[in-house]
Amino acid sequence: LSKLINCLRVVFDRQAGHEWGLGNRDWGFLKLFLLRYIFQPPTPSPSAPKTMFSTAQTDPAAWRALHPFASHWLETPGGRIHYLDEGPTASHNGSAAPTLLFVHGNPTWSFHWRNLITALRPEFRCIAPDHLGCGLSDKPQRWLTLDDHINNLCALVERLDLKDITLVAQDWGGSIGLGAMQRAPERLERII
């Protein structure tokens, strides 16, 4: 483990040119994380109380308690796309509610955004698609390109007639989201 930590330290320091300022406390946290969750994954004892995590691992239907959102679907030429549409469509004054478009990376899905959506849906319209091949969306029989994913996101934005979008993107969701917003800049308010 110490060799791994030292290798990571060398890689991060070289990539960042020592600009990240990772101190011993940060490396200690990384070491603790690796020890606890990667190299020695927790094993629940038979007498331990059931938690949502252990229930979700043993009961395939239990994940829905962690992802308690209504499913919506968009038909595209490449397959059926699953998406979440949570929160108000209009604000208190009657204008359109602010829209947050959550675009996940690889290999995640809308589940990645569940805690943010739960916290923000009282005031914001939260849209979170699952890219084709991910989450609850169809699994295509061919390789998809970046352009395919951008086209699918554009189709969703157009179908829902989203305006004044705040794009919240992670990983390759950034490339997909920015590509879609580049095609429809009039719909974009800001990027996070």
C-alpha positions as CSV (number, residue, x, y, z in Angstrom):
1,L,0.0,0.0,0.0
2,S,2.8,2.4,0.8
3,K,4.3,1.8,-2.6
4,L,0.9,2.5,-4.2
5,I,0.6,5.8,-2.2
6,N,4.1,6.9,-3.2
7,C,3.3,6.1,-6.9
8,L,0.1,8.1,-6.7
9,R,1.9,10.9,-5.0
10,V,4.6,11.0,-7.8
11,V,1.9,10.9,-10.6
12,F,-0.3,13.6,-9.0
13,D,2.7,15.8,-8.2
14,R,4.1,15.5,-11.8
15,Q,0.7,16.1,-13.4
16,A,-0.1,19.1,-11.2
17,G,3.4,20.5,-11.1
18,H,3.1,20.6,-7.3
19,E,0.2,23.0,-7.7
20,W,-2.4,20.9,-6.0
21,G,-0.8,21.4,-2.6
22,L,-1.6,17.9,-1.4
23,G,-0.3,17.8,2.1
24,N,0.4,14.9,4.4
25,R,-3.2,15.1,5.7
26,D,-4.6,14.6,2.2
27,W,-2.3,11.6,1.5
28,G,-3.2,10.2,4.9
29,F,-6.9,10.4,4.0
30,L,-6.2,8.7,0.7
31,K,-4.3,5.9,2.4
32,L,-7.2,5.5,4.9
33,F,-9.7,5.4,2.1
34,L,-7.8,2.8,0.1
35,L,-7.3,0.7,3.2
36,R,-10.9,0.9,4.3
37,Y,-12.8,0.7,1.0
38,I,-10.5,-0.8,-1.7
39,F,-8.2,-3.2,-0.1
40,Q,-10.4,-4.3,2.8
41,P,-14.0,-3.9,1.7
42,P,-16.4,-4.1,4.7
43,T,-18.1,-7.4,5.2
44,P,-21.3,-7.1,7.2
45,S,-21.6,-9.5,10.1
46,P,-24.7,-11.7,10.2
47,S,-25.8,-10.0,13.4
48,A,-25.4,-6.5,12.0
49,P,-28.6,-4.5,11.5
50,K,-29.8,-4.3,7.9
51,T,-28.8,-1.0,6.3
52,M,-30.0,0.3,3.0
53,F,-26.6,-0.6,1.5
54,S,-26.7,-4.2,2.6
55,T,-30.4,-4.5,1.6
56,A,-29.7,-3.1,-1.9
57,Q,-26.9,-5.6,-2.4
58,T,-29.1,-8.6,-1.5
59,D,-32.5,-7.4,-2.8
60,P,-32.4,-6.2,-6.5
61,A,-35.7,-4.2,-6.0
62,A,-34.3,-2.3,-2.9
63,W,-32.3,0.1,-5.1
64,R,-35.5,1.9,-5.9
65,A,-35.6,3.2,-2.3
66,L,-32.3,4.9,-3.1
67,H,-33.6,6.2,-6.4
68,P,-37.3,7.1,-5.7
69,F,-38.0,9.1,-8.8
70,A,-40.6,8.7,-11.6
71,S,-39.2,7.3,-14.8
72,H,-39.8,9.0,-18.1
73,W,-38.8,7.8,-21.6
74,L,-37.7,9.3,-24.9
75,E,-37.7,7.3,-28.1
76,T,-34.7,8.0,-30.3
77,P,-33.5,6.2,-33.5
78,G,-30.8,4.5,-31.4
79,G,-33.2,3.3,-28.6
80,R,-35.3,4.3,-25.6
81,I,-33.6,6.8,-23.3
82,H,-34.6,6.9,-19.6
83,Y,-34.7,10.3,-17.8
84,L,-35.8,11.9,-14.6
85,D,-37.9,15.0,-14.6
86,E,-38.3,16.2,-11.0
87,G,-39.4,19.4,-9.4
88,P,-41.7,22.2,-10.5
89,T,-42.1,23.3,-14.1
90,A,-43.2,26.8,-13.0
91,S,-41.9,29.1,-10.3
92,H,-44.1,30.8,-7.7
93,N,-44.6,33.9,-9.9
94,G,-45.8,31.7,-12.8
95,S,-42.6,31.9,-14.9
96,A,-40.7,28.8,-15.8
97,A,-38.8,27.2,-12.9
98,P,-35.0,27.3,-13.1
99,T,-33.9,24.2,-14.9
100,L,-30.9,22.0,-13.9
101,L,-29.8,19.5,-16.6
102,F,-27.7,16.8,-14.9
103,V,-25.5,15.0,-17.5
104,H,-23.6,12.0,-16.0
105,G,-20.3,10.5,-17.0
106,N,-19.1,7.0,-17.7
107,P,-20.0,4.5,-16.4
108,T,-22.6,6.1,-14.2
109,W,-26.3,7.0,-14.7
110,S,-28.9,9.3,-13.2
111,F,-28.5,7.5,-9.9
112,H,-25.2,9.5,-9.6
113,W,-27.2,12.7,-9.1
114,R,-29.9,11.3,-6.7
115,N,-28.8,13.3,-3.6
116,L,-28.5,16.6,-5.5
117,I,-31.9,16.0,-7.2
118,T,-33.6,15.2,-3.9
119,A,-32.2,18.4,-2.3
120,L,-32.8,20.7,-5.2
121,R,-36.1,19.6,-6.6
122,P,-38.3,21.7,-4.3
123,E,-37.0,24.9,-6.1
124,F,-35.6,23.6,-9.4
125,R,-36.7,21.5,-12.3
126,C,-34.2,18.7,-12.3
127,I,-33.6,16.7,-15.5
128,A,-31.2,13.8,-15.5
129,P,-31.0,11.4,-18.5
130,D,-29.3,8.1,-18.7
131,H,-27.2,7.9,-21.8
132,L,-28.0,5.0,-24.1
133,G,-26.1,2.0,-22.8
134,C,-26.3,3.3,-19.2
135,G,-28.7,3.0,-16.3
136,L,-32.3,2.2,-17.3
137,S,-31.9,3.3,-21.0
138,D,-31.7,0.8,-23.8
139,K,-28.5,-1.0,-24.4
140,P,-27.7,-0.6,-28.1
141,Q,-26.2,-3.3,-30.2
142,R,-23.6,-1.0,-31.8
143,W,-20.9,1.4,-30.5
144,L,-22.1,4.9,-30.0
145,T,-20.1,8.0,-30.8
146,L,-19.9,11.3,-28.9
147,D,-22.0,12.8,-31.7
148,D,-24.7,10.1,-31.1
149,H,-24.9,11.1,-27.4
150,I,-25.0,14.8,-28.2
151,N,-27.8,14.2,-30.7
152,N,-29.8,12.3,-28.0
153,L,-29.3,15.0,-25.4
154,C,-30.4,17.7,-28.0
155,A,-33.5,15.6,-28.8
156,L,-34.4,15.5,-25.1
157,V,-33.8,19.2,-24.6
158,E,-36.0,20.0,-27.6
159,R,-38.7,17.5,-26.6
160,L,-39.0,19.0,-23.1
161,D,-38.5,22.5,-24.6
162,L,-35.9,23.3,-21.9
163,K,-34.8,27.0,-21.7
164,D,-32.4,28.9,-19.4
165,I,-30.6,25.6,-18.6
166,T,-28.0,25.3,-16.0
167,L,-25.8,22.5,-17.2
168,V,-24.4,20.3,-14.4
169,A,-22.0,17.8,-15.9
170,Q,-19.5,15.3,-14.8
171,D,-16.8,13.3,-16.6
172,W,-17.7,12.7,-20.3
173,G,-21.1,14.2,-19.5
174,G,-19.2,17.5,-19.8
175,S,-18.3,16.8,-23.5
176,I,-21.8,15.6,-24.2
177,G,-23.5,18.5,-22.4
178,L,-21.3,21.2,-23.9
179,G,-21.7,19.7,-27.3
180,A,-25.5,19.9,-27.0
181,M,-25.4,23.4,-25.6
182,Q,-23.1,24.5,-28.4
183,R,-25.8,23.4,-30.9
184,A,-28.5,25.3,-29.0
185,P,-26.7,28.2,-27.1
186,E,-30.0,30.1,-26.8
187,R,-31.2,27.5,-24.3
188,L,-28.1,27.7,-22.0
189,E,-28.0,30.0,-19.0
190,R,-24.8,28.7,-17.3
191,I,-22.5,25.8,-16.8
192,I,-21.5,24.2,-13.5
